[in-house]
Amino acid sequence: MDKQIDDLDDARSRSARFGRLPARVQPDATVEVVATSPPRGRPDAAGSEEQRQVLLAGG
């Protein structure tokens, strides 16, 4: 009986000290991540001058 009381007291002190845990992440709330590698080099056809200006302007 004393062990149960001690466990409850420990749980209350942990809760008071650290707060509540965040909500559990559900499997349907996750996404699959696929590792990719960046393209190597620059392609021969880099696009039009307009596309290059948009890329350089950050737009």
Secondary structure, DSSP 8 states (H G I E B T S, - for coil): -HHHHHHHHHHHHHHHHH--------GGG-----------S--S----HHHHHHHHHT-
